[in-house]
Amino acid sequence: MGSHATSSVNGWYLDALTADSTTCIELGVSPKSRKRKLKKSKARNSARAGLKPSIRNASFDAERFPVLLGEEFPGELGIKNPEIRAFLNEQYPAPILQPCAENIDALLRRLSTEDNGQYLYRGQTRHFPALVPSIFRRAMIPGTEGDAIIGIDPNQFHGSLSERDRIRFRLLGEMMETYGPSVGNIIAQQYGLSSEALDVTGDPKIAAFFATRQYPEYQSFEGNASNSQGVIYRFPLVEILPDLETLDTLYRLACKRIDPFGDVWFVGFQKRAVLTDKILKDVNKIFEERGGTIRAEVRTRPLVVDHGFYEREIRASWRKRLMDEVPPLTDTRLLRQRGGSIRTISRWASSVAVELDAVKHPNLGFVFSPPFAIGEELIGVENINRYPKLEIFPFTHSAYEVDLSPDYLWPGEESDWMYKHLMTIFENRHFQFLQKQNVSVDDLREGLIDPGYQRSTDDAKTGVQ
């Protein structure tokens, strides 16, 4: 880890404590400014109370409303209850299905003409009822794939992880710690580590490439008797994030709907697997002071990010955390694919304090105090097929080829400096594992970093990357 690296986990903890004060979290306020405000507010409140300043003694200027949650697991999700499933499906909008295009050429001409820079796209060789990141697909509860909320079997999700999977999760945690939670996830997603986000692109032509090529070699796919239609999804860009600090703040949010407040937010949500023993000890101490813990279902906030934000903020973050000069991203796969991401809402069985308060917040409505929710088990994810105003554009497979090559979209280490940098880190940290498996660090099926596509002849399978 570089000498300039900072800990996002510690940052998460401090930000959550900051939220448990008069200022809570003010989106768009710099960390230094927020800490100054917190220091002033704590001193003011302790002077009123005649107490020594401390996080625990800091009181809210806003009113506190006690909230008592009952023990729940899996909670109101009710995946196995047909009536609840039907009700939830009715609450989510159905996607807009467009007429089937004659071929990808005709569809690409239409999408390119209509593109105004306010859309994100995803291409697949076929449509599937469940549109979720690959990390969730193997643990979907049968029968829920086409629902608005897809049930996840936590035993299948956590129990089916191989040694390689666990190493990749650790690498994801290390990257989040080194580069921050948002940038760490972005890089992990682009270079093949496990990620909670779905790959999208800002370029309809690149989506057309993925919609007409077979993974893993990305040879042209002309269709067959069982699959004659491909699909491109078009997502309107629903929010423009101002900066990386805001994205990091939103990344840590999780909420629970409480009458009469509506969605009440935990501003310190994090998964247990990525927390250090010290932070867990500190958080558990706070839980003990508030009556211990119970299990409650919470849901994360969706995040949609386009390639322009990536290009601007990743360079700034990399420069700030690791090095003075950052090479251009032009020849990285991130920029060549004009990559973006959609993080769907995930639902977690989480440990929260027994004694909670709902506190009015200037930007979020209401927030919980204490602000911590520790994600224990994933129990459901929301189907991105129900994204607001999502349009589905089917087309008939044909011999038409999109004028792009895998070599261009996934440049090798000689061109992509970020890829080379990560290869070196992963290889050095997990040399023994790679040696035991007798594989290279960038082996497509057994390595730790994803080269993007199979460069040698192999058994290709039609599927979704």
N, C-alpha and C positions, 0 to 999 in steps of 0.2 A: 504494500500500500504506500502511495506516495507521501512525501513528507508534508504536503499541503492538504492532505485528505482531512475531511471533517466527518464526524459521525452523524448520520441522519437519524440513527436510533436515539442518540442523546438529544439531538435536535427535536425529535418527536416528543420526547419526555418533557423537555423544557418548554416547548410550545404549548403542550397540554397543561402544564402547570400555570403558564402565563394566562391561559384561558380561564383558570380558576381564580380570577381576580376581578377587580372592577373593570378592567379594560377588555377582558375576554380576548378573543382574537379579532383583530381588525384586518380584513383582507386588503392587501395592497400596502400595508404599513411595513416598513423595513424592520428586520429583527432588532437592530440596534435601537431604533426609535421605540419599538414595542417594549423592549427591556427598560428603557428610560421611563416610559409611561408607567410600567408595572412598578418600578422602584418608587416613583413618586406616589402612586396610588396606595401602595402598601404602607408607606410611611404615614400618609394622611389618615388611613383607616386605623392604624395602630395608635396614632396619637389620640384619635377620638376615643378609642377603647382603653387607652393607658397600657397597651401591651407591647412587647418587643415585636418588631416587624418580622413576619414569617408568612410563607405561602398559606399555611393552614389557618392563620389568624386573619388573613385578608378577607374583608367582608365585601359584599356587593352593594353598590349604590342602588342597583335595580332590585325589585322584589324577588324573593325566593318562594317557590311553590313546591312543597314536598311531593314527591312521586314515589309510590310504592309499587314495584313490579312483582307479579307472582312468578314462581319458578316455571319455566317453560322450555320444553325441548321435545320435538323440534319447533314448538311454538305455533303461531297462527298461520304458518306457511301451509300446513294441511295438505301436502302434496298427495297423500293417499285418499283424501276425502273428495269424491267426485263433485259434490255440490260446491265446495270451496274452489276447486280447480275451475269449474265452469264459471263461477262468479268472477274469479281473477281474469280469466280469458276475455270476459266481456268488458273489462275495464281498460284493456290495452287496445290501441288502434291496429287494425289489420293493414298489412302493406298494400301499396297500390300496384296492381299487376298490369303491366303494359302489354300491348299486342306483341306477338312473337315476330321478330325481325327475320327477313329472308336468310340472312347470313351475318357474320360478324362485321363484314365490311359495311353493310347498310346500317347496322346498329352503331358502329363507331362513328360514321359520318353524322348521324343524328346527335349522338352524345357530344361530339366535338363542337357541333354548331351551337348546341344549347349551353355548353359549359361557360360559366361566367366567373369561375374562381371561387364559387361558394358551395361546391359539392366535393364530396369524397366518394371514392368508388372501390368496389371489390369484385373481381372476376373469379368464377369457378366453372369447372367443366360441367357441373350439374348443380341443380338446386337441391338443398337438403332442408327438412323442416326445422332443424336446430342450427342456428347461426351463432356459434359461440367459439371462443378461443380453444385451440386444440387441447390445452391442458385440462379442460373440463370434460371433453367428449367421452373419454373412456369410463367415466364414473356416472354417466347420466342414468337416472332411474328409468327403466323401460316403460313406455307408455306416456312419458311426459315430454318427449323430444319436440313435439309440435306445440307445446303449451307456451303461454306467455312467460311463465316461470318454470324452468326446467329443474326437476329434482335431482340432487346430487347425493349419491351414496357415500357418506364420509368414510366408511370402512374401505370401500373400493378406491376412493380418491387417495387416501393416505396409505392404505395397505399394499397397493400394487406398485409402489415406487421401487425401482431397482437401485443398486448402488450408484449407477450413473445418474439416475434421476435425482438422488439425494445430493450428490456432488454438485449438480447443476443448480439445485435450489440454494445450496450454500454459496455458490458463485453469484447467484442473483442477489442474495443478502449482502455479500461483500461489495457488489457493484452499487447497490442502493446506499451502502454506508460510505463508499468512496465518492460517488458522483451525486448523491442525493436520491430520494425515492423515485422521483419522476424520471430524471435522466437515466438512472440505473435501470428502470423498467424499459425505457425506450431502447437503450442499447441492447439489453437482454433480449428484447423482442426481435430486433433487427438481426441479431447475430446468433439466434437459435436457442437461447436459454428459455426456460419456462417463463411464461408471461401471462398475465390476466387480460391482456388486450388483444383485439383482433386487428390484423394487418389490413390497412386500406391504403389507397393512393390518391393523390390529387390529380392524376392524369388518366383519362379514360382509355388511352392507348395502352398503358401499362396494365390496366384492368383487363383489357381485351387479350393481352398476351397470356395472362393467367387463366382466362376463360377458355383458351384454345390449346393449352399445352398440358401434357401429362407429367405429373410428379412421379419419380424424382429426376428424370433426365430432361424434362420439359421439351419432349419431342412433340411435333404437331399432332393434334388429335382431331380426326375428321368425323367422329361419331361412330356409333355402332347400333345394333338392334336394341340393346338395352338402355342406351343413352344417346338420344338424337338431338338433345337441346342443351346448350350451355346457358349461362346467366351472368349478367352484370347487375350488381346492386348499386343504387345511387342514393347517397345519404346527404341531405342538406346540412351544411355546417351550422349548427345551432348556437354555438357560442364562440367568442373570440377571447382567448385568455391573454391578459396583459403581459404576464411575465412568469418566470419559473417559480418565483416565491409563491405566487398565487396557486400555481399548479401543485406545488408541494403541500400547501395548506389544504387544498381540496382533496388531495390524495389521502389524507389522514382522517377524513370525515366519515362518520357512519351515523345513521339515525334510526329512531324508532318512533312510530306514530303513537302519540298519547293525546287522548281527549282531555281538555278542550284545546290543547296547544297546537295540535297538528304534528308535523315532523319536528322532533326534538333531537338535537345533534350531540353526539360524542365527538369532541374535537381531538381526542387522543385515541383513536382506534388504531390498533396494530395487531398483527398476527403473532401468536405466542412464539412461533418457530423462529422469528427473526429478532427476538428481544434477548438482551444479555441478562445473566443471572442477577447482576446488580440492579438493573432497572426493574426486573420482576420483583425483587425483594422490596424495593422502594414503593412500587405500586401496590403490592400486597399489604404493606404497612398502612397505606392510605385506605385500602379496602377494609382492613380490620377496624380502623377508626370509624368506619361508616357501616358497621354491623355485619361485615363479612361480604361474601359474594353469592350471587345467584346466576343461573343461566338465563339469558334472554336472547331472542333473535334480533339482530340488527342488520341493516342493509347499507352498503357503501354507496357513494355517489358516482354516477356515470361521468366519464371524462372523454371528451372528443378533442383530438389534437391534430392539426394539419402539418404538412411538411415545412411550411414557412416558419412556424413556431419552432419546430425542431431545429432547423438550420440556424436560427438566430440564438436560441437559448442554449443549445448543446455546446456551441462554441464558447459562449460566455461562461457556462458552468465549467467546462473542461479547463479553460484558461484560468479561472479563479481557483480551482481546486488542485490542479496537477502541474501546470506548466505556464510559463510566461507567454510563449508563442504557440499558437495552435495552427497546424496546416489547414488549408481549405478543405471543406467537406465534399468538394465537387466530384471527386473520384471515389467516394465511399458509396456503398450500396444504399445507404439512407437517402442520399440526394439523387442518385441515378434512378431509384424507384419512386422518387417523390413521396416517400413513405409517411404515413400518418397512422393513427391508432384510435380505436374505440374501446374503452374499458367499460364493460357492461356492469350493471349492478349485481353484486354478489351478496348472498345472505348467509350470515355466520351465526352459529350458536356461540355466544360470547359470554365471558365472565364480566359482570358489572357489579357495582356496589349495591348492597341491599337498600341502604338509605340514600336516595337520590333527590336532588332538587332540580327543578326546571327554572332557568334564569333567563330573563329577557335579554336579547342580544341585538345590537343595532343592524347587523347584516344577515344573521341566520334565523331570526325569529326567536327561537328559544334554544338554549344549550343545557346539557346536563352538568351538574357538579356533584361529585367528582367527574372529571371529563373523560375518564378512561374506560375503554371497552377492549378486552383482550380476546381476539378471535381464536376460538378453540377448534371448531369443526365447520367446514363448509357444508351447507345443506341445500343450497339452491342458487341458480344464476338466472338472470332475466334474458330471455331470448332476444337477440339483436334483430331478428326478423320482425319484431314489434317496435323497432325504432320509429319515432314520430316522423311521418311523411316519407318513410322509406319507399322507394320505387324499385320494382323488380322488372328487369328487362331481359326476357328470354330471347334466344336466337337459335336458328337451326345450324348445327355443326356442318362444316363443309371443308373443302380443300384450301380455302383462303387462309393465308398466313399473315400474321401481324409482323411488321418489319422491325423486330427486336430480337436480340439473341441473349441466351443465358449468360454468356461471357460479359456482355455489357452490363446487365442488371446485377450480376454478382462478381464484381472485379476481384481478382486474387490479391494476395498479400503484397505483391509487387506494386499494385496501384492503390489499394485501399489501406491507408496507414492505420486506420482505427482497427481494422481486421487484424493486421499484423501485430499491433500493440496488444490486443486481447489474446491472440494466439500465444504470445510470449508469456503473458501473465498466467494463463490457464495451464500451459505446459509446465511452467516452473512450479506452480503450487500443487499440481496433481500428477507429478511425474511418475510416482509409484503406481498409481491406478492405471495410467496409460501403459506403463511397462508390463504390469500384470495382465492386462487385457490384450497386449501386443497390438495396439492400434495407435494411429496418429491422432493428434489433438483435434484435427479437423475431419476425421472420418465421419461420413454422413450418418451412419447408423449407430456407431459405437463411440464416437468422439465426444468432446465437450463443447466445441464450437461448430456451428453449422456452416459448411461451405456454400450452401444455397441450393445446389443441385448436384446430381451424380455425373461426374465428368467422364466416367468410363462406362462401357456397356454393362447393363444390369437389367434385372427384371423390373420393368417399369409398371407402376400401378396407377390406375386412374383414381384420383382422390383430391383432397383439399389440403393445401399446404398451410 
